[in-house]
Amino acid sequence: MFKSFFGKNKEIRFSCPEEFWDIVPKPYSSKKYMPDWFKALPMRINNEERLNNGTIKRCVPFIDAMSIGYIIPLATDVYIKSNEDASGVEWDARIEIIRQHKKEQITTDKVPNPKANMPPLKFISHWVIQTPPGWSTLFIPPINREDPRFSIIGGLVDTDNYFNQMYFPFFFTAKNYEGILKCGTPIAHAIPIKRSDLLSKAKVEKFTDEDYYNLNVTKMRIGSHESYYRDEVVGKK
């Protein structure tokens, strides 16, 4: 276990070697990465002020999911070329940014991985990520704005005890592609998670009378106030 720099601080720390500090783009809050298609959406369909006419721009759960955590950007421009079924991928970059895994690491002949025809690759990140004791980091594709050309494989890392640069396994899924993944392209969504707060047990059961009552109350409140969830339910994050 490495010595924690945190003390009582509850924050995530991103650090990289000095030689990369002014070269590779820095991680940033996921709130700052809202894709152009989302920005272009009006709050209501055709901008008409009518009930039950809202777009997902009014959907708080959708936006909250996009806003939590941090975005890890691609460190450099990468030339990528794939064949007709993405089973063959070539790449070139000025610094080492992609490595290839062995196919046997992701599939077997007995039960093939659905993406077994695509070479398993991994992005190299120059960032070490540290979290306070008891906190891990979940790495997934950027929520609600996954890149159509590639998708990282989700992973949960105990970043409070593991001091190392991050690697993000991924599949390049775009077929007959030839182009450049630009430096700064979002590749991973990093979400800190407190392990002690994870719910490890679950009940699966039928509604009680109280459940039916609470559900009816919620439906009545939604029926009388279009923005009930946003205005009355959502807590500060």
C-alpha positions as CSV (number, residue, x, y, z in Angstrom):
1,M,0.0,0.0,0.0
2,F,1.4,3.4,-0.9
3,K,1.3,6.3,1.5
4,S,-1.8,8.4,1.0
5,F,-1.3,12.1,0.4
6,F,-4.9,12.8,1.3
7,G,-5.1,13.0,5.1
8,K,-8.7,14.3,5.7
9,N,-9.1,15.7,2.1
10,K,-11.9,14.1,0.2
11,E,-10.8,14.7,-3.4
12,I,-9.5,12.7,-6.4
13,R,-6.0,13.4,-7.6
14,F,-4.7,13.2,-11.1
15,S,-0.9,13.3,-11.6
16,C,1.5,12.7,-14.5
17,P,5.2,12.7,-15.1
18,E,6.7,16.2,-15.5
19,E,7.7,15.7,-19.1
20,F,4.0,15.2,-20.1
21,W,2.5,18.0,-18.0
22,D,2.3,20.6,-20.7
23,I,1.8,18.1,-23.5
24,V,-1.1,15.7,-22.7
25,P,-4.6,17.1,-22.1
26,K,-5.7,17.1,-18.5
27,P,-8.7,15.2,-17.0
28,Y,-11.7,17.5,-16.3
29,S,-15.1,17.4,-14.8
30,S,-17.7,15.4,-16.8
31,K,-20.0,18.4,-16.5
32,K,-17.9,20.2,-19.0
33,Y,-18.3,17.5,-21.7
34,M,-21.7,18.0,-23.2
35,P,-21.9,16.9,-26.9
36,D,-23.0,19.3,-29.6
37,W,-26.2,17.3,-30.3
38,F,-27.2,17.8,-26.7
39,K,-26.4,21.5,-26.6
40,A,-28.5,22.0,-29.8
41,L,-31.6,20.4,-28.2
42,P,-34.3,22.8,-27.1
43,M,-35.9,22.2,-23.7
44,R,-39.2,21.4,-25.4
45,I,-40.0,19.8,-28.8
46,N,-40.3,22.5,-31.4
47,N,-39.8,25.0,-28.5
48,E,-43.6,24.8,-27.9
49,E,-44.6,25.5,-24.3
50,R,-46.9,22.6,-23.7
51,L,-47.2,19.9,-21.1
52,N,-45.6,16.5,-21.7
53,N,-43.5,18.1,-24.5
54,G,-40.1,18.1,-22.9
55,T,-36.9,16.7,-24.5
56,I,-34.2,14.9,-22.6
57,K,-32.7,18.2,-21.9
58,R,-35.3,18.4,-19.1
59,C,-34.5,14.9,-17.9
60,V,-32.6,15.3,-14.6
61,P,-31.5,11.6,-14.3
62,F,-30.1,11.7,-17.8
63,I,-28.1,14.9,-17.1
64,D,-27.0,13.8,-13.6
65,A,-25.5,10.6,-15.1
66,M,-23.6,12.7,-17.6
67,S,-22.4,15.1,-14.9
68,I,-20.8,12.9,-12.3
69,G,-17.2,12.1,-12.3
70,Y,-14.4,13.1,-14.7
71,I,-13.4,12.6,-18.3
72,I,-10.0,11.2,-19.3
73,P,-9.0,12.5,-22.7
74,L,-6.8,10.9,-25.4
75,A,-3.2,11.9,-25.0
76,T,-2.3,12.5,-28.7
77,D,-3.6,12.3,-32.2
78,V,-3.9,8.7,-33.5
79,Y,-4.2,7.6,-37.1
80,I,-6.6,4.6,-37.2
81,K,-7.5,2.3,-40.1
82,S,-9.9,-0.7,-39.9
83,N,-11.0,-3.3,-42.4
84,E,-14.5,-4.2,-43.5
85,D,-15.5,-5.9,-40.2
86,A,-13.1,-4.2,-37.8
87,S,-11.3,-7.5,-37.3
88,G,-8.1,-5.8,-38.5
89,V,-7.0,-2.4,-37.0
90,E,-3.9,-0.4,-37.8
91,W,-2.7,2.7,-35.9
92,D,0.1,5.2,-35.8
93,A,0.9,8.0,-33.3
94,R,3.9,10.1,-32.3
95,I,4.0,8.6,-28.8
96,E,3.0,5.1,-27.7
97,I,-0.7,5.3,-27.0
98,I,-2.2,1.9,-28.0
99,R,-1.1,-1.6,-27.2
100,Q,-2.7,-4.9,-28.2
101,H,-3.9,-7.7,-25.9
102,K,-3.9,-11.3,-26.9
103,K,-7.2,-12.6,-28.3
104,E,-7.1,-15.5,-25.9
105,Q,-7.5,-13.0,-23.0
106,I,-11.1,-12.2,-24.0
107,T,-12.6,-15.3,-25.5
108,T,-12.6,-19.1,-25.8
109,D,-13.7,-21.4,-28.7
110,K,-16.2,-23.0,-26.4
111,V,-18.2,-19.8,-25.6
112,P,-17.0,-17.0,-27.9
113,N,-17.0,-13.4,-26.8
114,P,-19.5,-11.4,-29.0
115,K,-16.6,-9.1,-30.0
116,A,-14.1,-11.9,-30.4
117,N,-13.5,-11.0,-34.1
118,M,-12.2,-7.6,-33.1
119,P,-8.6,-7.2,-31.7
120,P,-8.6,-6.3,-28.0
121,L,-6.6,-3.1,-27.6
122,K,-5.8,-0.7,-24.8
123,F,-5.3,3.0,-24.5
124,I,-2.3,4.1,-22.5
125,S,-2.9,7.0,-20.1
126,H,-0.1,9.0,-18.7
127,W,-2.2,9.8,-15.6
128,V,-2.0,8.2,-12.2
129,I,-5.3,8.4,-10.4
130,Q,-5.5,8.5,-6.6
131,T,-8.5,8.5,-4.3
132,P,-8.8,8.7,-0.5
133,P,-8.7,5.5,1.6
134,G,-11.8,3.4,1.0
135,W,-12.5,4.9,-2.5
136,S,-12.2,3.1,-5.8
137,T,-12.7,4.5,-9.4
138,L,-15.1,3.1,-11.9
139,F,-14.0,3.5,-15.5
140,I,-16.7,3.2,-18.2
141,P,-17.4,4.8,-21.6
142,P,-18.7,8.4,-21.2
143,I,-22.3,8.0,-20.1
144,N,-24.9,9.0,-22.7
145,R,-22.2,10.1,-25.2
146,E,-20.1,7.0,-26.1
147,D,-17.9,7.5,-29.1
148,P,-19.3,5.6,-32.1
149,R,-15.8,4.4,-33.2
150,F,-14.6,2.6,-30.1
151,S,-15.7,1.6,-26.6
152,I,-13.6,0.9,-23.6
153,I,-14.2,-2.1,-21.4
154,G,-15.5,-1.1,-17.9
155,G,-13.4,-1.6,-14.9
156,L,-13.3,-0.9,-11.2
157,V,-9.8,0.0,-9.8
158,D,-8.9,0.4,-6.1
159,T,-7.2,3.7,-6.8
160,D,-6.5,4.2,-3.1
161,N,-4.0,1.4,-3.0
162,Y,-2.8,1.2,-6.6
163,F,-0.2,3.7,-7.7
164,N,0.2,3.2,-11.5
165,Q,-0.7,4.8,-14.8
166,M,-4.1,3.8,-16.1
167,Y,-4.7,1.6,-19.1
168,F,-8.1,1.4,-20.7
169,P,-8.9,-1.8,-22.7
170,F,-11.2,-1.2,-25.6
171,F,-12.5,-2.4,-28.9
172,F,-12.4,-0.4,-32.1
173,T,-15.8,-1.1,-33.5
174,A,-16.0,1.2,-36.6
175,K,-15.8,-0.7,-39.9
176,N,-14.0,0.5,-42.9
177,Y,-12.7,3.4,-41.0
178,E,-9.7,5.6,-41.8
179,G,-9.1,8.8,-40.0
180,I,-7.6,10.4,-36.9
181,L,-8.7,10.2,-33.3
182,K,-8.0,13.7,-32.2
183,C,-5.9,14.5,-29.1
184,G,-8.4,15.3,-26.4
185,T,-11.0,12.9,-27.6
186,P,-12.9,11.6,-24.4
187,I,-12.0,8.0,-23.9
188,A,-13.1,7.1,-20.4
189,H,-15.5,8.3,-17.7
190,A,-13.9,8.1,-14.2
191,I,-16.4,7.9,-11.3
192,P,-15.1,7.7,-7.7
193,I,-17.0,5.2,-5.6
194,K,-16.9,4.7,-1.9
195,R,-16.7,1.0,-1.3
196,S,-18.2,1.0,2.1
197,D,-21.4,2.6,0.7
198,L,-22.0,0.0,-1.9
199,L,-25.2,-2.0,-1.3
200,S,-24.0,-5.7,-1.3
201,K,-27.4,-7.2,-0.2
202,A,-30.7,-7.0,-2.0
203,K,-34.4,-7.8,-1.3
204,V,-36.6,-8.9,-4.2
205,E,-40.2,-9.0,-3.1
206,K,-43.8,-8.1,-3.9
207,F,-45.4,-4.7,-3.2
208,T,-46.7,-4.1,0.3
209,D,-49.8,-1.9,0.9
210,E,-47.4,0.9,1.8
211,D,-45.7,0.5,-1.5
212,Y,-49.0,0.8,-3.4
213,Y,-49.8,3.9,-1.4
214,N,-46.4,5.6,-2.0
215,L,-46.6,4.8,-5.7
216,N,-50.0,6.4,-6.0
217,V,-48.8,9.5,-4.1
218,T,-45.8,9.8,-6.4
219,K,-48.0,9.4,-9.6
220,M,-50.4,12.1,-8.3
221,R,-47.6,14.5,-7.6
222,I,-46.1,13.9,-11.0
223,G,-49.6,14.4,-12.6
224,S,-50.0,17.8,-10.9
225,H,-46.5,19.1,-11.3
226,E,-44.6,18.3,-14.5
227,S,-41.2,19.0,-12.9
228,Y,-41.9,17.3,-9.7
229,Y,-38.8,15.1,-9.7
230,R,-36.5,18.0,-10.6
231,D,-38.0,20.5,-8.2
232,E,-39.0,18.3,-5.2
233,V,-36.9,15.1,-5.3
234,V,-33.4,15.7,-6.6
235,G,-30.7,16.2,-3.9
236,K,-27.6,18.3,-4.1
237,K,-24.7,16.5,-5.8
